[in-house]
Amino acid sequence: SALYVLPPGFVESSCRSRIFWMKLNKLLLQGKFFQLEIYDPYSGPVLLDENLASRCGYVLSEDVWGNPVFRASVLGCHVANEADELFSLTVNIKVSSFPSMRAAVTYTYPMYCSYASWASREIVCEENYMEVSVKTDGPAVSNDYTVAWMSALPETQNVAYQQWQLMFVSPSGRKRITVSDAVKLGYSFNNTLSRVYLRAPYHSNESDVSMVSGVNMNMVTSTSMYRQRWLLLLIDTTVSCPVDGISFTSTTLTWTVPRVIPTLVVQESTFLSKSIVMGVDNQVIVNPEEMNYSLEHNETHIRITIPIGAEGGKLESSISGGVYGVIYSIDLFLEHTWTDAGWQTTKYTVIKSITTPFMPQIPTVINNTVPEERLFNVAFGHFLPDVSLVAIAIGNVPFTLREAQHHGFRIYETPFSNGTKGFILEVSFDDPYVLKEYVNRNETKYTLLVNYTLSVGLEMTLYYHPAEVECVIADIEIPEAVGDCDEENLYLTLPTFGLHQYWDLYLGNKLLNRHLALTNGYFAATNSTHLILQIPLFAGGVIYEEVSFQKIKARFDVALRKVRTMETLQMFSVSCSFNSSAFIICHPDGTIMISAQMKTVPAIDMSKTKLRDSSCKPREYNEAHAFFKFHVTTCGTSVRFEGDHIIYENEISYEKETLPGQGIPTITRDPDYRLTVLCYYQAKETVVLGAFSRDPATSPPFGSGTMVPHSNTAAYRRVRQALNVVSRVSKDEYFMEFYEPSMAILKQPVEPVFLEVELKDESPNVELYLENCWVASSPDFNCTPRWNITVDGQVVLNVKCTH
């Protein structure tokens, strides 16, 4: 490889305390590979690997932003040392576009550091090694260590002349080895002009882990020995570093280090803390509270607390198990300087890179929709800057951001005060991909189904998040109907908006559709805005509120019901009074009302007209009309079956006045007059027989009526519907013997009545249900009082009859 001039901004370095710091710009290494070589003045470049790094006092890692960072102790293996004050180290930075590092470009980078303010003892706890350096005019042997040191004296007799040796004390015993053997075990020992240092890896065989004030400490207890003539030099090179002490909450991370470490402080009573300093990266933080850091200490602990996301660290997004979350990283260091009787001054430095565990942060969907604007406004957040929205799906239809914008969706980012951001989505209520549901009385529920696709972190991991947003607004106007009448028809006019989409029209319990309208004889017309129903006076479904001589008060009711729930929202009614000279009305309860027009020559006295039962006289009459109201079971009415119809028949006749004559003939001036009345019931609908009736004022007519004159009068006929049903009263519970249909049955109030109702329609689609049943005090179905036995098919219990 060739040597090249460093690109501007590629390398940044400094010397903090007694450590070289070098940082490479990751932007200039994108898509490339690099290696570091440590330049040895005697043997040339040496490739940096993990074993060399921990043994020689080097660290190669990354800062929280991903920039490669190289740190080196000024007592490192390849550092040039001038009088323990000036230090220099040269590093070769090799960059290649290939993993094999072929065709690499090499940049040579020298670093210099000046450090003269050495403490009597300095300890550095790095990520991959522990280092202790001691002045060679070390302290006298402590009384507390007399036994241990005296037991080591026999070993010193074997110390080679003018050669350093190391003795390790661990729970497994003592071990004395040469410096060259220590190097093989991963240690590094050497002496400079005025100092001796030992560098040890974590968790070596000669180390021990003990807990100090709740923090696990990795400790190497060692003595460095040197013998020359009459001089035996014993130097305490014990080192102890924390291996944990990190704790997390959802909002903070805390780093705890023991304030007093017993293996490093021989006489705790003489311990005096001189200064405690914290830093981030390689910068000392003079006023931690200004950055919301907390640096506090008591008699036993030094504690640093950092808020998650605080300045100086990096908060990055991550995905774990399909869940979005964040990870916070920060590079801290702590410098604690103290004095004690054993040592003049100890400077204790710990460098710690801390990364929190994955912390789930479930994104929130905030509905900022203003219903009056008819526009969904949905905020989705909070996210870090390393998250981007790449696609959305609306109603399960995927869109790229460009497609979404082209369709009419508005998507944009919005910043939040805490440095996070959110994504705003705006969608019109009227967009075809928005679900719409008619709810309550006059409201629409608009539902926006969204599935967000996000790219998360440097790895650009895809994250999917579904959301559902609803908005209910009263934007539906319930239609109002307008009623009108002419001489023969009732009219109902109502808006067509929402018809069949939100609601339907019902006639009773039947959907008022085209088929029902045609069957009942209605005429329907629509334009762009309204539906107009024309209902003939004598059409099916018309309610006759009042029927009297030459006058009918008729009403037509239509219910507006929800399409899905059948809930009735509105009742539309049109009611009018009609003048009619001749009509017949056949109610489903068996009530027949007739206004008969008699045109005879000569005229007859209408008061003398009657039905088959001569006691059934007209209720109202004038010179040309007579009005009768009776039930099919009275007044001599007969019944017969023809095909699918039940036909009830009666006859209006006139009682002629006669003069006695001689012989058989009689003398009369009155014409011979008979008018046959027929009511047809089609066997397809509800019918009431025997003692079972509905209120005719609220029941639409379903029978058809015909008046067949036997004189020179007109005939009238109307078509209705009825079921082919027969009812009989049994004499006992065995239903073997039955009473005659016209027989009066007398029962005491506590005696049972056994009723049989038979459906004679053979169609498989027809079923028979008992709907309403009651007891009355007379054959008149409309008389009071009355006592219900069943109502709408439900048995009424605990019926009490009072007279």
C-alpha positions in Angstrom: 0.0 0.0 0.0 1.1 3.6 -0.6 1.1 6.5 1.8 -1.4 9.3 1.2 -2.2 12.6 2.6 -5.2 12.5 5.0 -8.4 13.9 3.6 -9.6 17.0 5.5 -11.9 16.2 8.4 -11.1 12.5 8.3 -9.2 12.3 11.6 -9.8 14.2 14.9 -7.5 13.6 17.9 -6.7 14.9 21.3 -4.9 14.1 24.5 -7.1 14.0 27.6 -5.3 13.4 30.9 -3.0 10.5 30.1 -5.0 8.9 27.2 -4.6 9.4 23.4 -8.1 9.9 21.7 -8.5 9.5 17.9 -11.8 9.6 16.1 -12.4 8.8 12.4 -15.2 10.3 10.3 -17.6 7.5 9.4 -18.9 9.6 6.4 -15.5 9.2 4.7 -15.5 5.5 5.4 -18.9 4.7 3.8 -18.7 1.6 1.7 -15.1 1.0 2.7 -13.1 -1.2 5.1 -10.3 0.0 7.4 -7.6 -1.4 9.7 -5.3 0.2 12.2 -1.6 -0.5 12.5 0.4 0.6 15.5 3.8 1.8 14.4 6.7 0.3 16.5 9.8 2.4 16.2 12.0 -0.7 16.3 10.1 -3.3 14.4 7.7 -1.3 12.2 3.9 -1.5 11.9 1.9 -4.0 14.0 -1.7 -4.9 13.1 -4.1 -4.0 15.9 -6.2 -6.9 17.1 -8.1 -7.7 20.3 -5.3 -9.5 22.1 -2.8 -6.7 21.3 -5.3 -4.1 22.3 -6.0 -5.4 25.8 -2.4 -6.3 26.5 -0.9 -3.0 25.2 -3.4 -0.5 26.4 -5.4 0.2 23.2 -9.1 0.4 22.6 -10.8 0.3 19.2 -14.6 0.9 19.3 -17.3 3.3 18.0 -18.8 6.3 19.6 -22.6 6.5 19.9 -22.8 8.1 16.4 -21.0 5.2 14.7 -17.6 6.9 14.3 -14.6 4.6 14.9 -12.7 5.7 18.0 -9.2 4.7 19.0 -7.9 5.2 22.5 -4.4 4.5 23.8 -2.7 4.8 27.2 0.5 6.9 27.3 2.1 3.8 28.9 1.1 1.7 25.9 3.5 -0.8 24.4 4.5 1.2 21.4 4.3 4.7 22.8 7.6 6.7 22.8 8.2 8.1 26.3 10.4 11.1 27.0 11.1 11.5 30.8 7.5 10.4 31.6 6.3 13.8 30.4 6.2 13.7 26.6 4.6 10.9 24.7 4.1 10.1 21.1 2.3 7.4 19.1 2.1 6.8 15.4 -0.9 5.0 13.8 -1.3 3.8 10.3 -4.9 4.0 9.0 -5.4 1.6 6.1 -8.5 2.0 3.9 -9.7 -0.3 1.2 -12.8 -0.9 -0.9 -12.3 -4.7 -0.4 -12.7 -6.9 2.7 -9.4 -8.5 1.9 -7.8 -5.0 2.3 -6.1 -5.3 -1.1 -5.3 -2.0 -2.9 -5.5 -0.3 0.5 -4.6 3.3 1.0 -2.5 4.0 4.1 -2.6 7.2 6.0 0.1 7.7 8.7 -1.1 9.7 11.7 1.2 10.7 14.6 -0.2 11.7 18.0 1.4 13.6 20.8 0.6 14.0 24.4 2.1 16.0 27.2 1.4 14.8 30.8 3.6 15.7 33.8 1.1 15.8 36.7 1.4 12.2 37.7 -0.2 11.1 40.9 1.6 8.6 43.1 -0.7 6.0 41.9 -2.9 6.1 38.8 -5.5 3.5 37.9 -7.4 3.4 34.5 -10.4 1.1 34.1 -10.9 0.9 30.3 -13.4 -1.2 28.3 -10.9 -4.0 27.8 -8.1 -3.7 30.3 -7.2 -2.5 33.8 -4.0 -0.5 34.3 -2.2 0.7 37.4 1.0 2.7 37.5 3.0 3.6 40.6 5.9 5.8 41.3 9.0 3.6 42.0 9.6 5.4 45.3 6.5 3.5 46.4 4.9 3.5 49.9 6.1 1.5 52.8 4.4 -1.8 53.6 1.2 -1.3 55.5 0.6 -2.9 58.8 -2.6 -4.4 57.5 -0.7 -6.2 54.9 2.2 -7.3 57.1 1.0 -10.9 57.4 0.4 -11.3 53.6 3.7 -9.6 52.8 5.7 -11.5 55.4 4.3 -14.7 54.0 5.5 -13.6 50.6 9.1 -12.9 51.8 10.3 -16.5 51.4 9.2 -16.2 47.7 11.4 -13.1 47.4 14.5 -15.1 48.2 14.0 -16.7 44.9 13.7 -13.5 42.9 16.2 -13.5 40.2 18.9 -10.9 40.4 18.1 -7.6 38.6 14.9 -9.0 37.2 11.3 -8.0 37.8 8.9 -10.7 38.9 5.2 -10.6 39.7 3.4 -12.4 42.5 -0.4 -12.7 42.3 -2.5 -13.5 45.3 -5.9 -15.0 44.5 -8.4 -17.3 46.3 -6.6 -20.2 44.7 -3.3 -19.2 46.2 -0.1 -17.4 45.4 1.6 -17.5 42.0 5.0 -16.0 41.2 5.9 -15.6 37.5 8.3 -13.7 35.4 7.3 -10.7 33.3 7.7 -12.8 30.1 5.4 -15.4 31.4 2.9 -12.7 32.5 2.9 -11.4 28.9 1.9 -14.9 27.8 -1.1 -14.7 30.2 -2.2 -11.4 28.7 -0.5 -9.1 31.2 1.8 -6.2 30.4 4.4 -5.1 32.9 7.2 -2.5 32.5 8.9 0.3 34.2 9.7 3.8 33.0 12.1 6.4 34.3 10.1 6.9 37.5 7.1 4.5 37.4 6.2 0.9 37.3 2.9 -0.2 35.6 0.9 -3.4 35.3 -1.8 -3.9 32.7 -4.3 -6.7 33.2 -7.2 -8.1 31.2 -10.6 -8.5 32.9 -11.6 -11.9 34.4 -8.1 -13.4 34.1 -7.3 -16.6 36.1 -5.4 -14.6 38.6 -8.3 -12.1 39.2 -11.2 -12.2 41.7 -14.6 -10.7 41.7 -16.0 -9.2 44.9 -18.9 -6.9 45.7 -18.2 -3.5 47.1 -21.1 -1.4 48.1 -23.4 -3.3 45.8 -21.1 -3.1 42.8 -19.2 -6.1 41.5 -15.4 -5.3 41.2 -12.9 -7.2 39.2 -9.7 -7.2 41.2 -6.1 -8.4 40.6 -4.0 -8.4 43.8 -0.3 -8.3 42.8 3.1 -7.4 44.0 5.9 -6.4 41.8 9.3 -7.5 43.0 12.8 -6.4 42.1 16.1 -7.4 43.7 19.5 -5.7 43.3 22.4 -6.4 45.6 21.2 -5.6 49.1 18.0 -3.9 47.8 14.6 -5.8 47.6 11.9 -3.6 46.1 8.3 -4.6 46.6 5.6 -2.5 44.9 1.9 -2.9 45.4 0.4 -3.1 41.9 -3.1 -4.1 42.9 -5.9 -2.9 40.6 -9.7 -3.1 41.0 -12.3 -1.9 38.5 -16.1 -2.0 38.4 -17.8 -4.5 36.0 -21.4 -3.5 36.5 -23.2 -0.8 38.5 -25.6 0.2 35.7 -29.3 0.4 36.2 -32.2 1.7 34.1 -35.6 3.1 34.4 -38.0 4.1 31.7 -36.6 7.7 31.8 -33.1 7.5 33.2 -29.9 5.5 33.4 -27.7 5.4 36.5 -24.1 4.5 36.8 -22.8 3.7 40.3 -19.2 3.4 41.4 -18.0 2.7 45.0 -16.5 5.8 46.6 -14.1 3.8 48.7 -12.6 0.6 47.4 -11.1 -1.4 50.3 -8.4 -3.2 48.3 -7.1 0.2 47.1 -7.4 2.1 50.4 -5.5 0.5 53.2 -6.7 2.7 56.0 -10.2 3.9 55.3 -10.1 6.3 58.3 -7.4 8.3 56.5 -9.4 8.4 53.2 -10.0 11.9 51.8 -11.8 12.5 48.5 -10.2 15.5 46.7 -12.2 15.7 43.5 -14.8 13.9 41.5 -15.2 14.8 37.8 -17.4 13.3 35.1 -17.2 13.6 31.4 -18.9 12.6 28.1 -16.8 11.3 25.2 -13.4 13.0 26.0 -14.9 16.2 27.4 -15.1 17.1 31.0 -18.5 18.3 32.1 -17.9 21.2 34.5 -21.6 21.9 35.3 -23.5 18.6 34.8 -26.8 20.1 36.0 -26.8 22.4 32.9 -27.2 19.3 30.7 -29.7 17.8 33.1 -27.1 15.3 34.3 -26.8 14.4 38.0 -23.5 13.8 39.7 -23.9 13.0 43.4 -21.9 11.1 46.0 -22.1 10.1 49.6 -19.9 8.1 52.0 -20.2 4.9 50.0 -21.2 5.7 46.4 -20.6 8.0 43.5 -23.7 8.1 41.3 -24.2 9.6 37.8 -27.7 9.8 36.5 -28.5 10.6 32.8 -32.0 11.2 31.5 -32.8 9.0 28.5 -32.3 11.1 25.4 -30.1 13.7 27.1 -27.6 15.7 25.1 -24.3 14.0 24.6 -25.8 10.6 24.0 -27.6 9.1 21.1 -31.2 8.0 21.1 -31.9 5.7 18.1 -34.9 3.8 16.9 -35.0 0.0 16.8 -37.4 -2.8 16.1 -37.6 -5.9 18.3 -40.1 -8.6 17.7 -42.2 -6.4 15.4 -42.4 -3.7 18.2 -41.0 -0.2 17.8 -38.7 1.1 20.5 -35.6 3.1 21.2 -32.1 2.5 22.5 -30.0 5.2 24.2 -26.2 5.1 24.2 -23.7 7.4 25.9 -19.9 7.3 26.5 -19.1 8.4 30.0 -15.9 8.7 32.1 -15.4 9.3 35.8 -12.2 10.7 37.5 -12.0 10.3 41.2 -8.9 11.7 43.0 -8.3 10.9 46.7 -5.5 10.7 49.3 -5.0 8.3 52.1 -2.2 7.3 54.5 -1.0 4.5 52.3 -0.7 6.6 49.2 -0.1 10.2 48.8 -2.5 10.6 45.9 -4.5 8.1 43.8 -6.2 9.2 40.5 -8.9 6.7 39.6 -10.3 6.9 36.1 -13.2 4.7 34.7 -14.3 4.9 31.1 -17.7 3.4 30.4 -19.8 3.1 27.3 -23.4 2.5 28.3 -26.3 1.3 26.1 -29.8 0.9 27.5 -31.8 -2.3 26.7 -34.5 -2.0 24.1 -37.3 0.2 25.4 -40.6 -0.3 23.7 -42.2 3.0 22.6 -45.7 2.2 21.2 -46.5 4.9 18.7 -49.7 6.9 19.3 -52.4 7.8 16.9 -54.0 11.2 17.7 -57.3 12.1 16.0 -57.2 15.8 15.4 -60.2 15.7 13.1 -62.5 18.7 13.0 -65.9 17.2 11.9 -67.1 20.5 10.5 -64.3 20.4 7.9 -65.2 16.8 6.9 -61.6 16.0 6.8 -59.7 13.4 8.8 -56.6 14.8 10.4 -54.5 12.1 12.0 -51.2 12.6 13.7 -48.9 9.5 14.1 -45.9 9.7 16.4 -43.7 10.3 18.3 -40.7 9.2 16.3 -37.0 10.0 16.2 -35.4 11.6 13.2 -34.1 8.2 12.0 -37.6 7.1 11.2 -39.2 7.8 7.8 -42.6 7.1 6.4 -42.3 5.1 3.1 -45.9 3.9 2.3 -49.4 3.8 3.6 -52.5 1.6 3.0 -56.0 3.2 3.2 -58.8 0.7 3.5 -56.4 -2.2 2.7 -55.4 -0.4 -0.6 -51.6 0.2 -0.7 -50.2 3.6 -1.8 -46.7 4.8 -2.1 -46.3 8.4 -0.9 -46.3 9.7 -4.4 -49.4 7.7 -5.2 -51.1 8.9 -2.0 -50.4 12.5 -2.8 -51.6 12.1 -6.4 -54.9 10.4 -5.1 -55.6 13.5 -2.9 -54.3 12.4 0.5 -52.1 15.0 2.2 -49.1 13.6 4.1 -46.5 15.7 5.8 -44.2 15.7 8.8 -44.6 17.8 11.9 -41.9 18.5 14.6 -42.6 18.2 18.3 -41.0 20.2 21.1 -39.0 17.2 22.5 -37.1 16.7 19.3 -39.3 14.0 17.9 -41.6 14.2 15.0 -44.9 12.9 13.7 -46.6 12.2 10.4 -49.9 14.0 9.6 -52.4 12.3 7.3 -55.4 14.2 5.9 -58.2 12.3 4.2 -61.6 13.6 3.1 -64.7 12.0 4.6 -66.0 11.7 1.1 -63.0 9.7 -0.2 -64.2 6.3 -1.6 -61.7 4.5 0.6 -63.3 5.8 3.8 -65.9 3.5 5.3 -69.3 5.0 5.9 -72.0 3.6 8.1 -75.4 5.1 9.0 -75.8 5.1 12.8 -78.2 6.4 15.4 -81.0 8.5 14.0 -79.3 11.0 11.7 -75.6 10.4 11.9 -72.9 8.9 9.8 -69.9 7.1 11.2 -66.8 7.6 9.0 -64.0 5.1 9.6 -60.5 5.5 8.3 -58.4 2.3 8.2 -54.7 3.1 7.9 -51.7 0.9 7.9 -48.4 2.8 8.1 -45.1 1.4 6.7 -42.1 3.0 8.3 -38.3 2.7 7.7 -36.6 2.5 11.1 -33.0 3.2 12.0 -29.8 2.9 10.1 -30.7 -0.6 9.1 -33.9 0.7 7.5 -36.0 -2.0 9.1 -39.6 -1.9 8.0 -42.2 -1.4 10.7 -45.9 -1.7 10.2 -48.5 -0.1 12.4 -52.3 -0.3 11.8 -54.7 2.4 13.0 -58.4 2.9 13.0 -59.9 6.4 13.3 -63.6 7.1 13.6 -65.7 10.2 13.5 -69.5 10.4 13.9 -71.3 13.5 12.8 -74.9 14.4 12.3 -74.9 15.0 8.6 -78.0 13.1 7.5 -81.3 14.9 7.3 -84.3 12.7 8.1 -86.8 13.2 5.3 -90.1 14.8 5.9 -93.2 13.8 3.9 -96.0 15.9 2.6 -99.5 14.6 2.3 -102.4 15.6 0.1 -105.7 14.2 -1.2 -108.1 14.6 -4.1 -111.6 13.2 -4.5 -110.5 9.6 -4.8 -106.8 9.3 -3.7 -104.4 10.0 -0.9 -100.9 11.3 -1.9 -97.6 11.1 0.0 -94.6 12.9 -1.3 -91.1 12.5 0.3 -87.4 13.0 -0.7 -85.6 10.1 -2.3 -82.3 11.0 -0.6 -81.0 8.0 1.4 -83.9 5.8 0.4 -82.8 2.2 0.2 -79.3 3.4 1.3 -80.0 4.4 4.8 -83.7 3.6 5.2 -86.7 1.9 3.6 -90.4 2.5 3.7 -92.6 -0.1 5.4 -96.3 -0.6 5.3 -96.9 -2.3 8.6 -94.3 -5.0 8.7 -93.9 -5.3 4.9 -91.3 -3.6 2.8 -93.0 -1.1 0.6 -91.4 -2.1 -2.7 -92.6 -2.0 -6.3 -94.3 -5.4 -6.0 -96.3 -4.5 -2.9 -97.3 -1.2 -4.4 -98.6 -2.9 -7.6 -100.4 -5.6 -5.5 -102.1 -3.0 -3.4 -103.0 -0.8 -6.3 -100.7 2.1 -5.6 -99.2 4.3 -8.2 -95.5 5.5 -7.7 -93.6 8.1 -9.6 -90.1 9.5 -9.0 -88.1 12.4 -10.2 -84.6 13.4 -9.4 -85.4 14.4 -5.8 -88.8 13.0 -4.7 -91.0 10.0 -4.6 -94.7 10.5 -5.0 -97.1 7.8 -3.9 -100.8 7.8 -5.1 -103.0 5.7 -2.9 -106.6 5.1 -4.1 -109.1 5.5 -1.3 -110.1 1.8 -1.4 -106.6 0.4 -1.9 -105.0 -2.1 0.5 -103.3 -0.5 3.5 -105.7 2.4 3.9 -106.9 2.8 7.4 -110.5 4.0 7.9 -110.6 6.0 11.0 -114.2 7.0 10.7 -116.8 5.6 8.4 -120.3 7.1 8.5 -123.2 7.9 6.2 -121.8 9.3 3.0 -118.4 10.1 4.6 -115.1 8.3 5.1 -112.2 9.6 7.1 -109.2 7.6 5.8 -105.5 7.5 6.7 -102.5 6.0 5.1 -99.4 5.3 7.3 -95.9 4.5 6.1 -93.0 3.9 8.5 -89.4 5.1 7.7 -87.1 2.4 9.0 -83.4 1.8 9.1 -82.2 -0.6 6.4 -80.0 -2.7 8.8 -81.7 -2.5 12.2 -85.4 -2.0 11.1 -85.6 0.7 13.8 -88.5 3.0 13.0 -87.3 6.6 12.7 -90.4 8.4 11.4 -94.1 7.7 10.7 -95.5 9.4 7.7 -99.2 9.8 7.6 -101.7 11.4 5.3 -105.3 11.7 6.5 -108.4 13.1 4.6 -112.1 12.9 4.7 -113.9 11.8 1.6 -117.5 12.1 0.4 -118.6 8.8 -1.0 -122.2 7.9 -2.0 -121.6 4.1 -2.3 -118.9 1.9 -0.9 -118.2 -1.4 0.8 -115.3 -1.9 3.2 -114.3 -5.4 4.3 -112.0 -5.3 7.4 -109.7 -8.3 8.2 -111.5 -8.6 11.6 -114.7 -9.5 9.8 -116.4 -6.1 10.0 -118.3 -5.0 6.9 -119.3 -1.4 6.3 -121.6 -0.6 3.4 -123.0 2.6 2.0 -125.6 1.5 -0.5 -127.1 3.8 -3.1 -130.7 2.8 -4.0 -132.0 4.1 -7.3 -135.4 2.7 -7.9 -138.6 3.9 -9.6 -140.6 4.6 -7.7 -138.3 5.5 -4.8 -138.3 3.4 -1.6 -138.1 4.2 2.0 -134.5 3.6 2.9 -135.3 3.2 6.6 -137.1 0.0 5.8 -134.1 -1.7 4.2 -132.6 -4.6 6.1 -130.1 -7.4 5.9 -131.0 -11.1 5.9 -131.5 -10.9 9.6 -134.4 -8.4 9.7 -133.2 -7.0 13.0 -130.1 -5.6 11.2 -131.3 -2.2 10.0 -129.3 0.6 8.5 -127.4 2.8 11.0 -127.9 5.9 8.9 -130.0 6.6 5.8 -131.5 9.3 3.7 -133.8 9.3 0.6 -131.3 7.5 -1.6 -128.7 5.9 0.7 -128.5 3.4 3.5 -125.4 2.7 5.7 -124.9 -0.7 7.3 -122.2 -1.9 9.7 -122.1 -5.5 10.8 -119.8 -8.5 11.4 -119.5 -11.5 9.2 -120.7 -13.7 12.0 -123.9 -11.8 12.4 -127.0 -10.6 10.5 -127.4 -13.9 8.7 -124.1 -13.7 6.8 -123.1 -16.9 5.0 -119.6 -18.1 4.2 -118.3 -20.3 1.4 -115.0 -21.2 -0.2 -114.1 -20.7 -3.9 -110.5 -21.6 -4.9 -108.1 -19.6 -2.7 -110.8 -17.2 -1.5 -113.2 -17.1 1.5 -116.5 -15.4 0.5 -118.9 -13.9 3.0 -122.3 -13.0 1.6 -125.3 -11.1 2.8 -128.2 -9.3 1.2 -129.8 -5.9 1.5 -133.5 -6.1 0.9 -136.6 -3.9 1.2 -139.6 -4.6 3.3 -142.5 -3.9 0.9 -145.7 -2.5 2.2 -148.8 -4.5 0.8 -152.5 -4.0 0.8 -154.8 -6.9 1.3 -156.4 -8.1 -2.0 -159.0 -10.6 -2.8 -157.6 -14.0 -3.3 -153.8 -14.8 -3.3 -152.4 -11.7 -5.0 -151.3 -8.7 -3.0 -151.3 -5.1 -3.9 -148.1 -3.0 -3.5 -146.6 0.1 -5.1 -143.1 -0.7 -3.9 -140.6 -2.2 -6.3 -139.0 -5.6 -5.8 -135.5 -4.8 -4.5 -132.5 -7.0 -3.3 -128.8 -6.1 -3.2 -126.3 -8.9 -2.6 -123.2 -8.0 -0.6 -120.0 -10.1 -1.1 -116.7 -9.9 0.8 -113.8 -11.8 -0.6 -110.7 -12.7 1.5 -107.7 -14.1 -0.2 -106.1 -16.9 1.8 -102.7 -15.3 2.1 -102.9 -13.0 5.0 -103.9 -12.6 8.6 -107.6 -13.3 9.4 -109.7 -13.2 12.5 -112.4 -15.8 13.1 -114.8 -16.7 15.9 -114.2 -14.5 18.9 -110.9 -13.1 17.7 -110.8 -9.5 16.5 -108.6 -6.5 15.9 -109.6 -2.9 16.3 -111.0 -1.9 12.9 -109.9 1.7 13.5 -106.2 0.6 13.3 -106.3 -2.4 11.0 -106.1 -2.0 7.2 -108.8 -3.7 5.2 -107.7 -6.9 3.6 -111.0 -8.3 2.2 -112.7 -7.6 -1.0 -116.3 -6.5 -1.2 -119.0 -6.9 -3.9 -122.6 -5.6 -3.8 -124.7 -7.6 -6.3 -128.0 -5.8 -6.9 -131.1 -7.7 -7.9 -132.6 -4.4 -9.1 -131.6 -1.7 -11.4 -128.6 -0.6 -9.3 -124.9 -0.7 -9.9 -122.5 -3.3 -8.6 -119.4 -2.6 -6.5 -116.4 -4.8 -6.0 -113.0 -4.4 -4.3 -110.2 -6.9 -3.9 -108.5 -7.6 -0.5 -106.5 -10.6 0.9 -107.1 -13.0 3.7 -105.8 -16.4 5.0 -107.7 -19.7 4.3 -108.1 -20.4 8.0 -110.9 -22.2 9.9 -111.5 -22.1 13.6 -113.6 -24.5 15.7 -114.4 -24.8 19.5 -113.9 -28.3 20.9 -116.2 -29.6 23.6 -113.2 -31.0 25.5 -109.4 -31.3 25.5 -109.5 -34.3 23.2 -110.7 -32.3 20.2 -113.0 -35.1 19.0 -116.4 -33.3 19.2 -116.9 -29.7 18.2 -119.7 -27.1 18.7 -121.7 -25.9 15.7 -120.2 -22.7 14.2 -123.3 -20.6 14.9 -124.0 -22.1 18.3 -123.8 -19.8 21.4 -121.4 -21.3 23.9 -121.8 -20.4 27.6 -118.8 -20.8 29.9 -118.0 -19.9 33.4 -115.0 -17.5 34.0 -112.9 -20.4 35.3 -113.8 -23.0 32.7 -111.3 -23.7 29.9 -112.2 -23.1 26.2 -110.5 -25.4 23.7 -110.0 -23.7 20.4 -108.7 -25.3 17.2 -107.4 -23.1 14.3 -106.6 -24.9 11.0 -104.6 -23.5 8.1 -106.0 -24.9 4.9 -103.4 -23.4 2.6 -101.1 -26.2 1.4 -98.2 -23.9 0.4 -95.0 -25.0 2.2 -94.0 -21.4 2.7 -97.0 -20.5 4.9 -97.0 -21.0 8.7 -99.7 -20.3 11.2 -99.2 -18.3 14.4 -101.7 -17.3 17.0 -101.2 -13.5 17.3 -103.9 -11.9 19.5 -106.6 -13.6 21.6 -109.0 -12.0 24.0 -112.3 -12.5 25.8 -115.2 -10.1 25.4 -118.5 -9.8 27.2 -120.7 -9.9 24.1 -120.6 -11.1 20.4 -119.6 -7.6 19.4 -115.9 -7.7 18.8 -115.5 -4.1 19.7 -117.3 -4.2 23.0 -115.6 -3.4 26.3 -114.5 -4.6 28.7 -112.1 -7.1 27.1 -109.4 -9.4 28.6 -106.3 -10.3 26.7 -105.1 -13.9 26.6 -102.3 -13.4 24.1 -100.8 -10.2 22.7 -98.4 -10.3 19.7 -98.1 -14.1 20.2 -97.0 -13.8 23.8 -99.2 -15.4 26.5 -100.4 -12.8 29.1 -100.2 -14.4 32.5 -102.2 -13.7 35.7 -105.2 -12.4 33.7 -107.9 -11.1 36.0 -111.4 -10.5 34.7 -113.5 -7.9 36.4 -117.1 -6.9 35.6 
